[in-house]
């Protein structure tokens, strides 16, 4: 399984990822940065491709043992 991860220090909170996400898994946190709800994210990479600041990466989810 994959998930989107935002580099919150570099995010400019433009909201492009929020509009792009088909699962509504991304919100803008206090107008500062994008935040991903891991329970909703399916790792489709649409946000990663749409991000104009290139601060979103899709990575493997860590599996709890």
MODELLER restraints for C-alpha pairs under 7 A, 6 or more apart:
rsr = mdl.restraints
at = mdl.atoms
rsr.add(forms.Gaussian(group=physical.xy_distance, feature=features.Distance(at['CA:1:A'], at['CA:60:A']), mean=5.90, stdev=0.5))
rsr.add(forms.Gaussian(group=physical.xy_distance, feature=features.Distance(at['CA:1:A'], at['CA:61:A']), mean=5.67, stdev=0.5))
rsr.add(forms.Gaussian(group=physical.xy_distance, feature=features.Distance(at['CA:2:A'], at['CA:42:A']), mean=6.41, stdev=0.5))
rsr.add(forms.Gaussian(group=physical.xy_distance, feature=features.Distance(at['CA:2:A'], at['CA:43:A']), mean=4.62, stdev=0.5))
rsr.add(forms.Gaussian(group=physical.xy_distance, feature=features.Distance(at['CA:2:A'], at['CA:58:A']), mean=6.34, stdev=0.5))
rsr.add(forms.Gaussian(group=physical.xy_distance, feature=features.Distance(at['CA:2:A'], at['CA:59:A']), mean=5.38, stdev=0.5))
rsr.add(forms.Gaussian(group=physical.xy_distance, feature=features.Distance(at['CA:2:A'], at['CA:60:A']), mean=4.36, stdev=0.5))
rsr.add(forms.Gaussian(group=physical.xy_distance, feature=features.Distance(at['CA:2:A'], at['CA:61:A']), mean=5.14, stdev=0.5))
rsr.add(forms.Gaussian(group=physical.xy_distance, feature=features.Distance(at['CA:3:A'], at['CA:38:A']), mean=6.45, stdev=0.5))
rsr.add(forms.Gaussian(group=physical.xy_distance, feature=features.Distance(at['CA:3:A'], at['CA:41:A']), mean=5.82, stdev=0.5))
rsr.add(forms.Gaussian(group=physical.xy_distance, feature=features.Distance(at['CA:3:A'], at['CA:42:A']), mean=6.15, stdev=0.5))
rsr.add(forms.Gaussian(group=physical.xy_distance, feature=features.Distance(at['CA:3:A'], at['CA:43:A']), mean=4.46, stdev=0.5))
rsr.add(forms.Gaussian(group=physical.xy_distance, feature=features.Distance(at['CA:3:A'], at['CA:58:A']), mean=5.34, stdev=0.5))
rsr.add(forms.Gaussian(group=physical.xy_distance, feature=features.Distance(at['CA:3:A'], at['CA:59:A']), mean=5.55, stdev=0.5))
rsr.add(forms.Gaussian(group=physical.xy_distance, feature=features.Distance(at['CA:3:A'], at['CA:60:A']), mean=6.27, stdev=0.5))
rsr.add(forms.Gaussian(group=physical.xy_distance, feature=features.Distance(at['CA:3:A'], at['CA:61:A']), mean=5.87, stdev=0.5))
rsr.add(forms.Gaussian(group=physical.xy_distance, feature=features.Distance(at['CA:4:A'], at['CA:36:A']), mean=6.73, stdev=0.5))
rsr.add(forms.Gaussian(group=physical.xy_distance, feature=features.Distance(at['CA:4:A'], at['CA:41:A']), mean=6.87, stdev=0.5))
rsr.add(forms.Gaussian(group=physical.xy_distance, feature=features.Distance(at['CA:4:A'], at['CA:43:A']), mean=5.84, stdev=0.5))
rsr.add(forms.Gaussian(group=physical.xy_distance, feature=features.Distance(at['CA:4:A'], at['CA:56:A']), mean=6.49, stdev=0.5))
rsr.add(forms.Gaussian(group=physical.xy_distance, feature=features.Distance(at['CA:4:A'], at['CA:57:A']), mean=5.61, stdev=0.5))
rsr.add(forms.Gaussian(group=physical.xy_distance, feature=features.Distance(at['CA:4:A'], at['CA:58:A']), mean=4.26, stdev=0.5))
rsr.add(forms.Gaussian(group=physical.xy_distance, feature=features.Distance(at['CA:4:A'], at['CA:59:A']), mean=6.35, stdev=0.5))
rsr.add(forms.Gaussian(group=physical.xy_distance, feature=features.Distance(at['CA:5:A'], at['CA:36:A']), mean=6.89, stdev=0.5))
rsr.add(forms.Gaussian(group=physical.xy_distance, feature=features.Distance(at['CA:5:A'], at['CA:56:A']), mean=5.59, stdev=0.5))
rsr.add(forms.Gaussian(group=physical.xy_distance, feature=features.Distance(at['CA:5:A'], at['CA:57:A']), mean=5.33, stdev=0.5))
rsr.add(forms.Gaussian(group=physical.xy_distance, feature=features.Distance(at['CA:5:A'], at['CA:58:A']), mean=6.07, stdev=0.5))
rsr.add(forms.Gaussian(group=physical.xy_distance, feature=features.Distance(at['CA:6:A'], at['CA:34:A']), mean=6.68, stdev=0.5))
rsr.add(forms.Gaussian(group=physical.xy_distance, feature=features.Distance(at['CA:6:A'], at['CA:35:A']), mean=6.92, stdev=0.5))
rsr.add(forms.Gaussian(group=physical.xy_distance, feature=features.Distance(at['CA:6:A'], at['CA:55:A']), mean=5.78, stdev=0.5))
rsr.add(forms.Gaussian(group=physical.xy_distance, feature=features.Distance(at['CA:6:A'], at['CA:56:A']), mean=4.55, stdev=0.5))
rsr.add(forms.Gaussian(group=physical.xy_distance, feature=features.Distance(at['CA:6:A'], at['CA:57:A']), mean=6.60, stdev=0.5))
rsr.add(forms.Gaussian(group=physical.xy_distance, feature=features.Distance(at['CA:7:A'], at['CA:55:A']), mean=5.25, stdev=0.5))
rsr.add(forms.Gaussian(group=physical.xy_distance, feature=features.Distance(at['CA:7:A'], at['CA:56:A']), mean=6.37, stdev=0.5))
rsr.add(forms.Gaussian(group=physical.xy_distance, feature=features.Distance(at['CA:8:A'], at['CA:33:A']), mean=5.62, stdev=0.5))
rsr.add(forms.Gaussian(group=physical.xy_distance, feature=features.Distance(at['CA:8:A'], at['CA:34:A']), mean=6.92, stdev=0.5))
rsr.add(forms.Gaussian(group=physical.xy_distance, feature=features.Distance(at['CA:10:A'], at['CA:55:A']), mean=6.43, stdev=0.5))
rsr.add(forms.Gaussian(group=physical.xy_distance, feature=features.Distance(at['CA:11:A'], at['CA:33:A']), mean=5.30, stdev=0.5))
rsr.add(forms.Gaussian(group=physical.xy_distance, feature=features.Distance(at['CA:11:A'], at['CA:34:A']), mean=6.81, stdev=0.5))
rsr.add(forms.Gaussian(group=physical.xy_distance, feature=features.Distance(at['CA:11:A'], at['CA:53:A']), mean=6.99, stdev=0.5))
rsr.add(forms.Gaussian(group=physical.xy_distance, feature=features.Distance(at['CA:11:A'], at['CA:55:A']), mean=6.12, stdev=0.5))
rsr.add(forms.Gaussian(group=physical.xy_distance, feature=features.Distance(at['CA:12:A'], at['CA:32:A']), mean=6.83, stdev=0.5))
rsr.add(forms.Gaussian(group=physical.xy_distance, feature=features.Distance(at['CA:12:A'], at['CA:33:A']), mean=6.11, stdev=0.5))
rsr.add(forms.Gaussian(group=physical.xy_distance, feature=features.Distance(at['CA:13:A'], at['CA:28:A']), mean=6.20, stdev=0.5))
rsr.add(forms.Gaussian(group=physical.xy_distance, feature=features.Distance(at['CA:13:A'], at['CA:31:A']), mean=6.13, stdev=0.5))
rsr.add(forms.Gaussian(group=physical.xy_distance, feature=features.Distance(at['CA:13:A'], at['CA:32:A']), mean=5.59, stdev=0.5))
rsr.add(forms.Gaussian(group=physical.xy_distance, feature=features.Distance(at['CA:13:A'], at['CA:33:A']), mean=4.56, stdev=0.5))
rsr.add(forms.Gaussian(group=physical.xy_distance, feature=features.Distance(at['CA:13:A'], at['CA:34:A']), mean=5.77, stdev=0.5))
rsr.add(forms.Gaussian(group=physical.xy_distance, feature=features.Distance(at['CA:15:A'], at['CA:28:A']), mean=6.78, stdev=0.5))
rsr.add(forms.Gaussian(group=physical.xy_distance, feature=features.Distance(at['CA:16:A'], at['CA:50:A']), mean=6.73, stdev=0.5))
rsr.add(forms.Gaussian(group=physical.xy_distance, feature=features.Distance(at['CA:16:A'], at['CA:51:A']), mean=6.37, stdev=0.5))
rsr.add(forms.Gaussian(group=physical.xy_distance, feature=features.Distance(at['CA:17:A'], at['CA:26:A']), mean=6.94, stdev=0.5))
rsr.add(forms.Gaussian(group=physical.xy_distance, feature=features.Distance(at['CA:17:A'], at['CA:47:A']), mean=4.67, stdev=0.5))
rsr.add(forms.Gaussian(group=physical.xy_distance, feature=features.Distance(at['CA:17:A'], at['CA:50:A']), mean=6.41, stdev=0.5))
rsr.add(forms.Gaussian(group=physical.xy_distance, feature=features.Distance(at['CA:17:A'], at['CA:51:A']), mean=6.09, stdev=0.5))
rsr.add(forms.Gaussian(group=physical.xy_distance, feature=features.Distance(at['CA:18:A'], at['CA:24:A']), mean=6.76, stdev=0.5))
rsr.add(forms.Gaussian(group=physical.xy_distance, feature=features.Distance(at['CA:18:A'], at['CA:26:A']), mean=5.20, stdev=0.5))
rsr.add(forms.Gaussian(group=physical.xy_distance, feature=features.Distance(at['CA:18:A'], at['CA:27:A']), mean=5.95, stdev=0.5))
rsr.add(forms.Gaussian(group=physical.xy_distance, feature=features.Distance(at['CA:20:A'], at['CA:46:A']), mean=6.40, stdev=0.5))
rsr.add(forms.Gaussian(group=physical.xy_distance, feature=features.Distance(at['CA:20:A'], at['CA:47:A']), mean=5.90, stdev=0.5))
rsr.add(forms.Gaussian(group=physical.xy_distance, feature=features.Distance(at['CA:21:A'], at['CA:46:A']), mean=6.48, stdev=0.5))
rsr.add(forms.Gaussian(group=physical.xy_distance, feature=features.Distance(at['CA:21:A'], at['CA:47:A']), mean=6.04, stdev=0.5))
rsr.add(forms.Gaussian(group=physical.xy_distance, feature=features.Distance(at['CA:23:A'], at['CA:40:A']), mean=6.30, stdev=0.5))
rsr.add(forms.Gaussian(group=physical.xy_distance, feature=features.Distance(at['CA:23:A'], at['CA:41:A']), mean=6.66, stdev=0.5))
rsr.add(forms.Gaussian(group=physical.xy_distance, feature=features.Distance(at['CA:25:A'], at['CA:36:A']), mean=5.66, stdev=0.5))
rsr.add(forms.Gaussian(group=physical.xy_distance, feature=features.Distance(at['CA:25:A'], at['CA:37:A']), mean=5.05, stdev=0.5))
rsr.add(forms.Gaussian(group=physical.xy_distance, feature=features.Distance(at['CA:25:A'], at['CA:40:A']), mean=5.07, stdev=0.5))
rsr.add(forms.Gaussian(group=physical.xy_distance, feature=features.Distance(at['CA:25:A'], at['CA:41:A']), mean=5.34, stdev=0.5))
rsr.add(forms.Gaussian(group=physical.xy_distance, feature=features.Distance(at['CA:26:A'], at['CA:34:A']), mean=6.47, stdev=0.5))
rsr.add(forms.Gaussian(group=physical.xy_distance, feature=features.Distance(at['CA:26:A'], at['CA:35:A']), mean=5.56, stdev=0.5))
rsr.add(forms.Gaussian(group=physical.xy_distance, feature=features.Distance(at['CA:26:A'], at['CA:36:A']), mean=4.56, stdev=0.5))
rsr.add(forms.Gaussian(group=physical.xy_distance, feature=features.Distance(at['CA:26:A'], at['CA:37:A']), mean=6.21, stdev=0.5))
rsr.add(forms.Gaussian(group=physical.xy_distance, feature=features.Distance(at['CA:27:A'], at['CA:34:A']), mean=5.62, stdev=0.5))
rsr.add(forms.Gaussian(group=physical.xy_distance, feature=features.Distance(at['CA:27:A'], at['CA:35:A']), mean=5.39, stdev=0.5))
rsr.add(forms.Gaussian(group=physical.xy_distance, feature=features.Distance(at['CA:27:A'], at['CA:36:A']), mean=6.68, stdev=0.5))
rsr.add(forms.Gaussian(group=physical.xy_distance, feature=features.Distance(at['CA:28:A'], at['CA:34:A']), mean=4.39, stdev=0.5))
rsr.add(forms.Gaussian(group=physical.xy_distance, feature=features.Distance(at['CA:28:A'], at['CA:35:A']), mean=6.00, stdev=0.5))
rsr.add(forms.Gaussian(group=physical.xy_distance, feature=features.Distance(at['CA:29:A'], at['CA:35:A']), mean=6.14, stdev=0.5))
rsr.add(forms.Gaussian(group=physical.xy_distance, feature=features.Distance(at['CA:43:A'], at['CA:58:A']), mean=6.06, stdev=0.5))
rsr.add(forms.Gaussian(group=physical.xy_distance, feature=features.Distance(at['CA:45:A'], at['CA:58:A']), mean=6.24, stdev=0.5))
rsr.add(forms.Gaussian(group=physical.xy_distance, feature=features.Distance(at['CA:48:A'], at['CA:54:A']), mean=6.98, stdev=0.5))
rsr.add(forms.Gaussian(group=physical.xy_distance, feature=features.Distance(at['CA:48:A'], at['CA:56:A']), mean=4.95, stdev=0.5))
rsr.add(forms.Gaussian(group=physical.xy_distance, feature=features.Distance(at['CA:48:A'], at['CA:57:A']), mean=5.74, stdev=0.5))
rsr.add(forms.Gaussian(group=physical.xy_distance, feature=features.Distance(at['CA:48:A'], at['CA:58:A']), mean=6.84, stdev=0.5))
